[in-house]
Amino acid sequence: LFSGVCCCCAALRPRYKRLVDNIFPEDPKDGLVKADMEKLTFYAVSAPEKLDRIGAYLAERLSRDVVRHRYGYVLIAMEALDQLLMACHSQSIKPFVESFLHMVAKLLESGEPKLQVLGTNSFVKFANIEEDTPSYHRRYDFFVSRFSAMCHSCDQDPEIQTEIRIAGIRGIQGVVRKTVNDELRATIWEPQHMDKIVPSLLFNMQKIEDIDSRVGPPSSPTGGEKDENPAVLAENCFRELLGRATYGNMNNAVRPVFAHLDHHRLWDPNEFAVSCFKIIMYSIQAQYSHHVIQEILGHLDARKRDSPRVRAGIIQVLLEAVAIAAKGSIGPTVLEVFNTLLKHLRISVDFELGDRRSSAGSATFSTSSKESDERIVQNAIIQTIGFFGSNLPDYQRSEIMMFIMGKVPVFGITSQSLDTSHLGDLGTRRIQIMLLRSLLMVTSGYKATAITNALPAPFLDPLLSPSLMEDSELRQLVLEILHNLIDRHDNRAKLRGIRIIPDVSDLKIKRDKISRQDVSFMKKHGQQLYRHIYLGCKEDDNVQKNFELLYTSLALITIELANEEVVIDLIRLAIALQDIAIINEDNLPMFNRCGVMALVAAYLNFLSQMIAVPAFCQHVSKVIETRSLEAPYFLPETIFKDKCNLPKSLEKDEKNLFFLTNKIAESLGGSGYSVERLSVPYVPQVTDEDRLSRRKSIVDTVSIQVDILPGNNMEDKIDNTEEITFEALKKAIDNNGLEEQEKEKRRLVIEKFQKAPFEEIAAQCETKANLLHDRLAQILELTIRPPPSPSGTMTITAGHAHYQSVPVYEMKFPDLCVY
C-alpha cells in the first residue's frame, strides 16, 4: 500500500500520478528518488500536454503535506517542481507555472520560517527562467505584498529574523527581474506595488553601519556578504530596481522614498536621506536625473511649513542631487530649480523676521535658536544655488546670472517677481545680500571670451545699482561679482590686498591684447564703471575691505580693458578721487579721506608701471617717497594698520604730497599720449540709480561738460537763479507735468551720451551741423536783398561753416531754431 491506496487501484491510476507518487520515498529523509524523477522528467518533456496535470497533482500533495506538517515531503515536492521547471520550456508550461506559483504561495503563507525560505528560493529560481512567450494574465500582487512583509520581520530570534528578511529581499529582487523582462513589466511600477517595495528596501538599508562607504556607483559585493547582510542585499536590489526604471515610471519609484523619510523623520539628521538620493542619482539613467530633481523640489514645496532643520535637510539633499545631475543631463529644470530655491529663500526670511517681530522685547532661547535654524536654511539655499550654477555650461550660466539679478529687490521698485514688499527694509536688505552671495558663487570661475558676454547691458545696470547702497556689505558683494566677471586671466589673487608694489613685473600679470569688443564695451559702459567706483569711494561707512576691492577693480580694468583712451580716463578718475579727500565736500571722516589718498597712491603706482612711462613712474615714485617721510598716513601700509595716528587736518597747499595733473600730462605727453582730456576734470553723471539706491544725499542737478574746442572759454553764462515767490511756486505747480516731460527728455539725452558709441554721437552731431549749415545758407539766400548802400556786416557760424563779413540789409529768419 502507498498513500492509502491498494495495489490494484494504484495500477488503474493515470500514469502521470504513478510517476509523481514514485518520486516520494517511504522515508522523506532519503530525499527525492532520482531514478523515478528522471522518468517523470522524460515523460513531461515527451508529453508536455500533461504538464498542467502533473503540476496540479503535485500542488495537491504539497498542500496536504503542509497541513499535516510533513515538511520532508514538502521539500521533495518543491525540488521536483524546480527540476521540472528547469527542464520544460514548451508552450504548455503556462498552466504548470500557475500550479507552481500556487504552491509557492502556500509556503509563503505558512508560519514556518523554513517553508517561507524554501518558497522564496523556488520563486527566485523561477524568476531567473526566461519564458518563451509572455503571460498576459499572470499577476504578482500577492508575492509583492508577502515579500515586503517578510522584509519587516521582527522574529525574536535574530538569526531567524535575518534569514526571513534576506528571503523577503531576494523575493522582491526576483519579482523585479521577472516582471521587467515580461511584456507586462509596467504592472510592477504601479504605485500600489512601489509603495510596498521601496519602503521595505529602505527599512533594511537603514541598518548599514558605514553609510558613506556605499554612496557611490554600484559595486559588486561578494556572494557571502550578499547572503549574510540584509542591508547590503537591499541596497543592491534598490540599485537594480532604479536602474531598470524608465521615463514613464521613474516618479513612481522615487515618491515612496519621500514618504519613508517623512514617516521615520529622517530629514534631521539627514545622513541617510543624502545617502539614499546619492544611490538614486548614481543608479538611474542620466537622462532621467531631472525627474528626481523635480520630485525633490515638489517635496520641498509640500514641506515649506515644516521646521527649519527639516527644510534644510531637504535642501541639502537637493544640493547633493544637483551636484551629480550637473555633470550630465539636467533637462528643462534649470530655471525651475532656481525659481523654487529663491521662493524658499524669501519664505525663510519671512519666517525669521516674523519670529523676530513676534518676540520683540522678549529674547527667548527658542526664538534665537529658530532664527539660527533659518540661517542654516538660507545658507543651504545659497550653497545649492551657487554650486548648481557654477557647474552649468557658460551659456546656461549667463541666463542664470540674468535670472538671479532680476530677482534682486531694489528700493523704490515694486514690480519685482520676488515680492519683498511685506518684509520691510531689513528683510529686503537680507534678500539682497543673500541673492548677491548666490550670484557671487554662480559667477565664480566664469570666463567669457568677450566682456560683453559677461556684462551685457541688461545685467550690468541692475548689478551696479546696489553698489550705490548705503550698506557696505552690499557694495563689497557687487565689487566681488565684478571681479569674477572681469578677471579672465586669474590675476585677482596676485592683486589681493591694497599696497604699494615695488615692482609689478614680479607679479607676472597675465593679459592679452585688448579686443575690439572690449574697446566697444568701454566706450559704451566705461563711464558707468568709473562712476560707481567714484561714488563708492565717497561712502562714509567704507572699511579696509571696501578700499581693497575698489583698488582691485581699478587694477583689473587696467589689465583687462585699458587702451590709451581708457588709461587717460582712469587717471582722470584717480585725480578726481584725490580731490574728494582734499576738498572733502561730503564731510568724510579722516580715516576715509586718508583711505582714498592711499587707494589713489596704490593704484597710480600700479598703473604707472603697467604702462611703463618713465617720467610718469618718476613722478608717482617721488610723491610716494615724500608721503612715506612726511605723511605716511597717505599710504596703504600705514593707514590700514590697527593703530594709525590720523592727522587732524589736510593741508591743501602741500602739493608735494599730491599727484598733480600738469605733471602727469607733461610726462604722458612726451610719450605720445593724447593728454588734452586730462585738463577736463572728471565729474560723474547722476542718474535714476541714485534715487533707487536710497543714498543719503541725492543730487538733483545734472552737469554735462562738453569740450567743444580746446582752449575755448565760455564767458557768457546763463544765470538760472530765480527769486522764490508765491507766484513762482504756483507756476511751478501748474507746470509740473511739463517739467516731468522735460526731465525725462534730459535723462534720455544724458543716457544716450553715456552709453552710445562715440562714433555714433560724432556722426549724428556732424549730420546736424551740416543740416544747420544748409538751412542757414538757404535762409540767407532767400532773405538778403540788395540795399542802396551797405549798413553793416556780421559773422554767422554754423557747425564747421563760417560766414564772415556778410552784408546785412534786411534779414528774416522765420523758422530758424538755435539749439
SULWOMO-V294280 format. One record per residue. SS is DSSP state (@ for helix, = for strand, . for the rest). PHI is phi in degrees with one decimal (999 if undefined). BURIAL is # if it has 16 or more other ideal C-beta (glycine too) atoms within 10 Angstrom, else .. Layout:
{{SS PHI BURIAL} {SS PHI BURIAL}}
This chain:
{{. 999 .} {= -139.7 .} {. 58.3 .} {. 74.3 .} {= -119.3 .} {. -71.6 .} {@ -65.8 .} {@ -64.9 .} {@ -66.1 .} {@ -63.1 .} {@ -68.6 .} {@ -88.2 .} {. -73.3 .} {. -59.1 .} {@ -62.2 .} {@ -61.9 #} {@ -71.4 #} {@ -63.9 #} {@ -64.3 #} {@ -66.2 #} {@ -62.1 #} {@ -69.5 .} {. -77.5 #} {. -94.7 #} {. -76.6 .} {. -65.9 .} {. -108.6 .} {@ -59.9 #} {@ -66.7 .} {@ -71.3 .} {. 80.0 .} {. -64.1 #} {. -77.3 #} {@ -66.2 .} {@ -63.3 .} {@ -68.2 #} {@ -66.6 #} {@ -65.3 .} {@ -64.0 .} {@ -64.4 #} {@ -65.1 #} {@ -62.0 .} {@ -65.9 #} {@ -66.4 #} {@ -73.1 .} {@ -74.2 .} {. -126.5 .} {@ -61.9 #} {@ -67.2 .} {@ -88.5 #} {@ -60.8 #} {@ -64.1 #} {@ -71.4 #} {@ -62.0 #} {@ -64.6 #} {@ -64.3 #} {@ -67.3 #} {@ -61.5 #} {@ -64.1 #} {@ -61.9 .} {@ -64.6 #} {@ -65.2 #} {@ -61.9 .} {@ -65.8 .} {@ -70.0 #} {@ -66.3 #} {@ -64.0 .} {. -87.0 .} {. 59.3 .} {. -94.1 #} {@ -70.5 #} {@ -63.0 #} {@ -67.5 #} {@ -62.8 #} {@ -61.0 #} {@ -64.6 #} {@ -63.4 #} {@ -68.4 #} {@ -65.9 #} {@ -64.0 #} {@ -61.2 #} {@ -61.8 .} {@ -67.4 #} {@ -65.3 #} {@ -63.5 #} {@ -70.1 .} {@ -90.4 .} {. -104.9 #} {. -137.3 .} {. -91.7 .} {. -63.2 .} {. -82.2 .} {@ -77.1 #} {@ -60.5 #} {@ -62.2 .} {@ -64.3 #} {@ -63.3 #} {@ -62.4 #} {@ -64.1 #} {@ -62.5 #} {@ -64.8 #} {@ -63.4 .} {@ -69.3 #} {@ -63.9 #} {@ -62.8 .} {@ -59.7 #} {@ -68.0 #} {@ -69.1 #} {@ -76.2 .} {. -70.1 #} {. -87.7 .} {. -87.7 .} {@ -56.5 #} {@ -63.8 .} {@ -69.9 #} {@ -63.4 #} {@ -65.9 #} {@ -61.5 #} {@ -63.0 #} {@ -64.2 #} {@ -61.4 #} {@ -65.7 #} {@ -65.8 #} {@ -64.5 #} {@ -61.3 .} {@ -64.4 #} {@ -65.3 #} {. -82.8 .} {. -84.4 .} {. -89.9 .} {. -81.9 .} {. -68.0 .} {. -127.7 .} {. -72.8 .} {. -107.6 .} {. -92.7 .} {. -119.5 .} {. -80.3 #} {. -129.2 .} {. -120.7 #} {@ -58.8 .} {@ -61.6 .} {@ -67.2 #} {@ -62.0 #} {@ -64.4 .} {@ -70.1 #} {@ -64.9 #} {@ -63.8 #} {@ -64.8 .} {@ -64.3 #} {@ -65.2 #} {. -104.2 .} {. -57.5 #} {. -125.0 .} {. -60.3 .} {. -67.1 .} {. -83.5 .} {@ -57.9 .} {@ -66.7 .} {@ -65.4 .} {@ -58.2 #} {@ -63.0 #} {@ -63.2 #} {@ -68.3 #} {@ -63.4 #} {@ -61.7 #} {@ -61.6 #} {@ -63.2 #} {@ -65.0 #} {@ -65.6 #} {@ -65.0 #} {@ -60.7 #} {@ -60.9 #} {@ -66.3 #} {@ -60.7 #} {@ -61.4 #} {@ -63.8 #} {@ -69.6 #} {@ -79.9 #} {@ -71.5 #} {. -87.4 .} {. -89.8 #} {. -64.7 .} {. -98.4 .} {@ -66.2 #} {@ -66.4 .} {@ -64.2 .} {@ -69.7 #} {@ -88.3 #} {. -64.9 .} {@ -56.1 .} {@ -64.7 .} {@ -85.1 #} {@ -64.6 #} {@ -67.4 #} {@ -100.3 #} {@ -70.5 #} {@ -63.5 #} {@ -61.6 #} {@ -64.0 #} {@ -68.9 #} {@ -65.2 #} {@ -58.8 #} {@ -80.0 #} {@ -68.3 #} {. -64.6 .} {. -83.0 .} {. -67.4 #} {. -76.8 .} {. -105.8 .} {@ -68.3 #} {@ -65.6 .} {@ -76.1 .} {@ -131.5 #} {. -100.1 #} {. -87.7 .} {. -61.1 .} {. -62.3 #} {. -109.2 .} {. -119.9 .} {. -68.5 .} {. -72.1 .} {@ -64.7 .} {@ -65.1 .} {@ -64.2 .} {@ -64.6 .} {@ -83.4 .} {@ -94.0 .} {. -112.5 #} {@ -61.6 #} {@ -64.8 #} {@ -66.0 #} {@ -63.7 #} {@ -64.8 #} {@ -64.5 #} {@ -65.8 #} {@ -65.3 #} {@ -63.5 #} {@ -62.9 #} {@ -64.0 #} {@ -60.4 #} {@ -68.5 #} {@ -65.1 .} {. -91.0 #} {. -70.1 #} {. -116.9 .} {. -58.4 .} {. -78.6 .} {. -117.9 #} {@ -62.6 #} {@ -64.7 #} {@ -64.5 #} {@ -82.7 #} {@ -93.1 #} {@ -60.0 #} {@ -61.3 #} {@ -63.5 #} {@ -63.5 #} {@ -61.7 .} {@ -66.2 #} {@ -66.2 #} {@ -68.0 .} {@ -64.3 .} {. -95.8 .} {. 54.6 .} {. -104.8 #} {. -85.9 #} {. -141.2 #} {. -72.0 .} {. -115.6 #} {@ -61.2 .} {@ -67.1 #} {@ -62.2 #} {@ -63.2 #} {@ -64.1 #} {@ -60.3 #} {@ -77.7 #} {@ -65.8 #} {@ -60.6 #} {@ -61.1 #} {@ -66.4 #} {@ -79.0 #} {@ -90.4 #} {. -74.5 #} {. -70.5 #} {@ -58.8 .} {@ -72.0 .} {@ -102.7 #} {@ -60.9 #} {@ -66.0 #} {@ -63.4 #} {@ -65.3 #} {@ -63.5 #} {@ -62.3 #} {@ -65.9 #} {@ -64.4 #} {@ -62.8 #} {@ -63.0 .} {@ -68.5 #} {@ -63.3 #} {@ -64.0 .} {@ -68.5 .} {. -106.4 #} {. -68.3 #} {. -97.5 .} {. -76.9 .} {. -64.0 .} {@ -59.4 #} {@ -68.9 #} {@ -66.0 #} {@ -64.9 #} {@ -63.8 #} {@ -64.3 #} {@ -65.6 #} {@ -66.3 #} {@ -63.8 #} {@ -63.1 #} {@ -60.7 #} {@ -59.4 #} {@ -64.7 #} {@ -68.5 #} {@ -70.2 #} {@ -63.2 .} {@ -83.8 #} {@ -68.9 #} {. -63.4 #} {. -81.7 .} {. -127.8 .} {. -90.6 .} {. -113.5 #} {@ 63.5 .} {@ -88.0 .} {@ -92.8 #} {@ -61.3 #} {@ -65.9 .} {@ -63.8 .} {@ -60.3 #} {@ -68.5 #} {@ -63.7 .} {@ -65.6 #} {@ -65.3 #} {@ -66.5 #} {@ -63.8 #} {@ -73.0 #} {@ -65.0 #} {@ -64.8 #} {@ -61.9 #} {@ -64.3 #} {@ -64.1 #} {@ -62.0 #} {@ -63.0 #} {@ -63.4 #} {@ -69.6 #} {@ -63.8 .} {@ -65.5 #} {@ -67.9 #} {@ -69.0 .} {@ -68.9 .} {. -107.3 .} {. -61.6 .} {. 88.9 .} {. -136.9 .} {. -81.9 .} {. -95.4 .} {@ -66.4 .} {@ -64.7 .} {@ -66.2 #} {@ -62.9 .} {@ -65.1 .} {@ -67.3 #} {@ -62.8 #} {@ -64.8 .} {@ -64.8 #} {@ -63.6 #} {@ -64.0 .} {@ -61.8 #} {@ -61.0 #} {@ -64.1 #} {@ -65.2 .} {@ -64.7 #} {@ -64.9 #} {@ -62.3 #} {@ -62.4 #} {@ -67.5 #} {@ -59.9 #} {@ -64.3 #} {@ -67.8 #} {@ -63.7 #} {@ -64.4 #} {@ -71.4 #} {. -98.1 #} {. -83.6 #} {. -62.2 .} {@ -60.3 .} {@ -66.6 .} {@ -76.8 .} {@ -66.2 #} {@ -61.7 #} {@ -64.3 .} {@ -67.8 #} {@ -60.2 #} {@ -64.3 .} {@ -64.2 #} {@ -66.6 #} {@ -63.0 #} {@ -68.4 .} {@ -89.4 #} {. -68.3 #} {. -72.7 #} {. -121.2 #} {. -60.5 #} {. 95.2 .} {. -115.9 .} {. -106.4 .} {. -95.9 .} {. -85.1 .} {. -69.2 .} {. -98.4 #} {. -69.3 .} {. -127.8 #} {. -63.2 .} {. -86.9 .} {. -86.2 #} {@ 80.2 .} {@ -64.5 .} {@ -64.8 .} {@ -66.1 #} {@ -62.5 #} {@ -63.6 #} {@ -65.7 #} {@ -63.1 #} {@ -59.3 #} {@ -63.1 #} {@ -69.5 #} {@ -67.5 #} {@ -68.1 #} {@ -63.6 #} {@ -63.6 #} {@ -63.6 #} {@ -61.6 #} {@ -69.8 #} {@ -66.4 #} {@ -79.5 #} {. -63.0 .} {. 80.2 .} {. -83.2 #} {. -129.6 .} {. -91.7 #} {. -66.3 .} {. -118.2 .} {@ -65.3 #} {@ -66.5 #} {@ -73.7 #} {@ -81.3 #} {. -129.2 #} {. -67.8 #} {@ -56.8 .} {@ -63.5 .} {@ -96.3 #} {@ -67.0 #} {@ -60.6 #} {@ -68.5 #} {@ -68.1 #} {@ -76.6 #} {@ -59.4 #} {@ -64.8 #} {@ -71.4 #} {@ -100.8 #} {. -70.3 #} {. -74.9 .} {. -83.1 #} {@ -68.1 #} {@ -65.6 #} {@ -61.2 #} {@ -65.0 #} {@ -63.6 #} {@ -63.5 #} {@ -62.6 #} {@ -65.2 #} {@ -66.1 #} {@ -64.5 #} {@ -60.0 #} {@ -61.8 #} {@ -58.7 #} {@ -85.6 #} {@ -82.0 #} {. -75.6 #} {. -98.7 #} {. -127.8 .} {. 56.0 .} {. -94.5 #} {@ -62.3 #} {@ -62.0 .} {@ -72.8 #} {@ -99.0 #} {. -62.4 .} {. 88.5 .} {. -81.4 #} {. -162.6 #} {. -87.9 #} {. -90.0 #} {. -62.0 .} {. -140.1 .} {@ -66.8 #} {@ -63.5 .} {@ -66.7 .} {@ -73.8 .} {. 55.1 .} {. -65.3 #} {. -98.2 .} {. -155.9 .} {. -117.5 .} {. -65.5 .} {. -65.2 #} {. -82.3 .} {@ -65.0 .} {@ -64.9 .} {@ -69.9 #} {@ -62.3 #} {@ -63.1 #} {@ -61.8 #} {@ -68.7 #} {@ -67.0 #} {@ -83.9 #} {@ -121.8 #} {@ -59.8 #} {@ -63.4 #} {@ -64.4 #} {@ -65.4 #} {@ -60.1 #} {@ -62.5 #} {@ -74.5 #} {@ -67.2 #} {@ -61.3 #} {@ -69.8 #} {@ -64.5 #} {@ -73.6 #} {. -89.2 #} {. -76.8 #} {. -81.3 .} {. -101.7 .} {. -63.9 #} {. -115.6 .} {@ -57.7 #} {@ -62.7 #} {@ -61.2 #} {@ -65.7 #} {@ -63.5 #} {@ -69.4 #} {@ -65.4 #} {@ -62.0 #} {@ -63.1 #} {@ -61.6 #} {@ -62.0 #} {@ -65.9 #} {@ -67.8 #} {@ -62.3 #} {@ -63.9 #} {@ -71.9 #} {@ -93.2 #} {@ -130.7 #} {. -96.4 #} {. -106.9 .} {@ -62.1 .} {@ -65.7 #} {@ -67.5 #} {@ -60.3 #} {@ -62.5 #} {@ -63.0 #} {@ -67.4 #} {@ -66.8 #} {@ -58.9 #} {@ -64.1 #} {@ -62.9 #} {@ -64.5 #} {@ -64.4 #} {@ -65.4 #} {@ -62.4 #} {@ -65.0 #} {@ -57.3 #} {@ -72.3 #} {@ -76.3 #} {@ -76.4 .} {. 58.7 #} {. -70.0 .} {. -94.3 .} {. 54.3 .} {. -73.3 #} {. -62.6 .} {@ -62.5 #} {@ -60.5 #} {@ -67.2 #} {@ -64.0 #} {@ -67.8 #} {@ -62.9 #} {@ -64.3 #} {@ -61.5 #} {@ -66.0 #} {@ -60.9 #} {@ -63.3 #} {@ -63.1 #} {@ -63.4 #} {@ -72.4 #} {@ -65.1 #} {@ -63.5 #} {@ -67.0 #} {@ -64.4 #} {@ -61.5 #} {@ -76.1 #} {@ -69.6 #} {@ -88.7 #} {. 55.6 .} {. -101.9 #} {@ -56.5 .} {@ -64.0 #} {@ -64.4 #} {@ -61.1 #} {@ -65.7 .} {@ -63.7 #} {@ -64.7 #} {@ -64.6 .} {@ -65.7 .} {@ -64.9 #} {@ -63.9 #} {@ -64.7 .} {@ -64.4 .} {@ -63.7 #} {@ -61.7 .} {@ -90.8 .} {@ -105.7 .} {. -144.3 #} {@ -63.5 #} {@ -69.5 #} {@ -90.5 #} {. -115.7 #} {@ -65.0 #} {@ -64.5 .} {@ -102.0 #} {@ -65.9 #} {. -95.5 #} {. -76.3 .} {. -62.2 .} {. -118.4 .} {. -128.4 .} {. -78.9 .} {. -88.6 .} {. -73.2 .} {. -78.5 .} {. -154.9 .} {. -113.2 #} {. -82.9 .} {. -74.5 .} {. -90.8 .} {. -83.9 .} {@ -70.1 .} {@ -70.7 .} {@ -95.3 #} {. -115.0 #} {. -86.2 #} {. -100.8 .} {@ -65.5 #} {@ -66.9 .} {@ -66.5 #} {@ -65.4 #} {@ -63.3 #} {@ -64.4 .} {@ -70.5 #} {@ -77.2 #} {@ -62.0 .} {. -71.5 .} {. -104.6 .} {. 94.7 .} {. -78.3 #} {. -85.1 .} {. -102.0 #} {@ -60.1 .} {@ -73.3 #} {@ -64.6 #} {@ -75.6 .} {. -93.6 .} {. -62.1 .} {. -78.3 #} {. -132.3 .} {. -71.3 #} {. -83.4 #} {. -99.3 #} {. -124.6 #} {. -66.9 .} {@ -62.1 #} {@ -64.2 #} {@ -73.1 .} {@ -71.2 #} {. -84.8 #} {. 59.5 .} {. -70.4 #} {. -63.5 .} {. -121.4 .} {. -108.4 .} {. -83.8 .} {. -97.0 .} {. -107.8 .} {. -118.6 .} {. -111.2 .} {. -114.3 .} {. -101.7 .} {. -117.1 .} {. -95.3 .} {. -74.7 .} {. -135.1 .} {. -61.8 .} {. 91.6 .} {. -72.4 .} {. -114.6 .} {. -87.6 .} {. -82.4 .} {. -89.5 .} {. -117.8 .} {. -89.0 .} {. -88.6 .} {. -93.8 .} {. -70.3 .} {. -142.2 .} {. -68.2 .} {. -83.4 .} {. -127.5 .} {@ -62.3 .} {@ -66.2 .} {@ -66.0 .} {@ -63.9 .} {@ -61.5 .} {@ -66.0 .} {@ -64.9 .} {@ -66.1 .} {@ -66.1 .} {. -98.5 .} {@ -61.9 .} {@ -63.8 .} {@ -66.3 .} {@ -66.1 .} {@ -61.7 .} {@ -64.8 .} {@ -64.7 .} {@ -62.2 .} {@ -64.5 .} {@ -62.8 .} {@ -63.1 .} {@ -62.6 .} {@ -64.7 .} {@ -64.0 .} {@ -62.8 .} {@ -61.5 .} {@ -65.3 .} {@ -69.9 .} {@ -78.8 .} {@ -107.4 .} {. -72.2 .} {. -60.7 .} {@ -61.7 .} {@ -61.1 .} {@ -66.0 .} {@ -63.6 .} {@ -63.3 .} {@ -64.3 .} {@ -68.2 .} {@ -64.1 .} {@ -65.6 .} {@ -62.7 .} {@ -64.9 .} {@ -65.0 .} {@ -65.6 .} {@ -62.9 .} {@ -65.4 #} {@ -61.1 #} {@ -65.4 .} {@ -67.6 .} {@ -64.0 #} {@ -61.8 .} {@ -67.2 .} {@ -64.8 #} {@ -63.0 .} {@ -66.4 .} {@ -86.8 .} {@ -105.6 .} {. -85.9 .} {. -115.1 .} {. -65.6 .} {. -92.1 .} {. -65.7 .} {. -152.0 .} {. -61.1 .} {. -111.9 .} {. 162.4 .} {= -132.3 .} {= -150.2 .} {= -119.7 .} {= -117.3 #} {= -121.2 .} {= -136.0 #} {. 64.4 #} {. -96.9 .} {= -95.4 .} {= -119.9 .} {= -109.8 .} {= -105.4 .} {= 55.1 .} {= -85.6 .} {= -63.4 .} {. -112.1 .} {. -109.8 .} {. -145.2 .} {. -117.5 .} {. -127.5 .} {. -123.0 .} {. -67.1 .} {. -131.5 .} {. -90.3 .} {. -112.9 .} {. -101.7 .} {. -106.4 .}}
